[in-house]
Amino acid sequence: MRARAPGARGNEDDMDKTGIRKMWIADQGDGTYKNPILYTDYSDPDVIRVGGDYFMVASSFCNAPAVPLLHSRDLVNWKVINYVMDRLPFPRYDRPEHGCGAWAPSIRWHEGVYYVFVPFPDEGIMMCRTTDPWGKWSEPSFVRKVVGWIDPCPFWDDDGRAYMVTAFARSRIGFNSMLYLSPMEPDCSGVLDDGWFLYDGHATQPTIEGPKLYKRNGYYYIFAPAGGVETGWQTVLRSRNIRGPYEERIVLRQGGSPVTGPHQGAWVDTPDGEDWFLHFQDVGNAGRIIHLQPMRWEEDWPIIGVNDADGCGEPVLRYQKPSVGVVCPIDAPEDSDFFEGDRLGLQWQWNANYQESWYRVGGGQLTLYAQPVDPAGQLCDIRNLLLQKWPAPEFQITALLHLEKLKDGDLAGMVSQCCHYTGLFAARRGESLVLEQCTGHWAENDEVRTELGTLDGNTLFLRMKVRDAREVSFEVSTDGEHFAQAGSTVEASPGRWVGVKAGLAAFHRLENGGGSVAVDYFVFENLKENGNTWRT
């Protein structure tokens, strides 16, 4: 008999999950929304509208599946519906490569086909396409093999000619603050020639990047952030000729708002003709969260946000929802998981390219098969960490683990994956089970493994608490009702351009390991305090 999940009502045989709520809801239910619309690390968003549907893509770096695809009908309530790439298309990503992989993508729809451009800063610009965004996307193919080119965006002009605008990563190519335009095959199969530098931002728009190219009223527009992630602003360039020269204007900055460095994003309209702008804000541990700003045009210049002066607005914290002609259910991307059905939920990503043999979903449980790891390696570099993004600045997660199939040398438990990482595990030591905490810093190879004491029985309730988007701590229970603190509290820090992730893992450090753990649920809730402490 399965134990009743936290927050649920009903008897154990018929678990009622109506008590489980999403951690962050932007739709206020009164015709307004609050920012951020997604308190989740959907970094470097790009958005398009096709009919009454909105589609968003975001960076995913070394995690797989790669490049999440989100859908909305009203720009406020979003769901993850797919991933553009099932795996990263290079063998090096069979292991975690922190900060590498799939950087800022773009999405466009042209003549019935959806295109997503994905930059791999060490390999080149790649493209996937489909006619059904909910279905299978094409295998990634190169638009251009090149190192250091980032933030690509395709564009088709009125005469059918196609182009790609890009930026540059100083870490790979030695310079940045420049934008580049490449003539391209209309089917995006490759560039036609070397192209040309389109804009130099060193003088007035330092670190300009993330360009998105549009056309309106005979003007070519490039929306691009400048000034850096933490302290920057939104710049718009315009010209009557795609080759330039381009005028420039800053159209959104922090101003008097608490929204620091409003960064890379996308302009999108509604069927009724309203204009909106989505962008990210880097908030540290929770990553790059998503804001929605009203936008309007004056004298063929966009103005984003409110309280505008000299054509530059500032971000809103609460605003009237977009007028889209439909009423959408109040919702958010999935977080809690009861492992129903036979597939992993779309909220999950692995720490690297994955193998189907690592797990199984069925019978209302997730089974994780312990994978071999380097005994001297770090937790943060284990490839089969099963992770998901933080959904709010504060929360707790409870998971129920069945440990009877762990073998000697196996560890199974809960992880907080970031720059300063930690994990709490049940570890099989011969015939005994012990509780072990692993803590370290991904760049310093300083992992500390602390044995906390023995465990009785083969059922373990694990709980992770995140307070103030900063402190990560653990609790354990044998009955699911009475929890006690276990191990030390860790002050999290973000990873390399990514927020902190929470998840599960099963691995073994001995040659004769390789058992499994079964997980009944992984449930997010609002924080509940208790004063107990678990000691040996």
Secondary structure, DSSP 4 states (H G I P E B T S, - for coil): -PPPPTT-BS-TTS-B-TT---S---B-SSSEEES-SB-S---S-EEEEETTEEEEE---BT-BSEEEEEEESSSSS-EEEEEEESS-SSGGGGS--TT-SB-S-EEEEETTEEEEEEEETTTEEEEEEES-TTSPPPPPEEEE--SSEEEEEEEE-TTS-EEEEEEE-HHHHS--SEEEEEEE-TTSS-BSS--EEEEE-TTTSTT----EEEEETTEEEEEEEES-TTT-EEEEEEESSTT---EEEEEE--TTSS--S--SEEEEE-TTS-EEEEEEEE-STT-EEEEEEEEEEETTEEEESEEEETTEEE--SEEEPP--SS----------B---SSS--TT-EESSS--GGGEEEETTEEEEEPEE--TTS-GGG-TT-EEEE--SSSEEEEEEEE-TT--TTEEEEEEEESSEEEEEEEEEETTEEEEEEEEEETTTT--EEEEEEEE-SSEEEEEEEEETTTEEEEEEESSSS--EEEEEEEE----SSS--EEEEEEEESSTT---EEEEEEEEEE-------B---
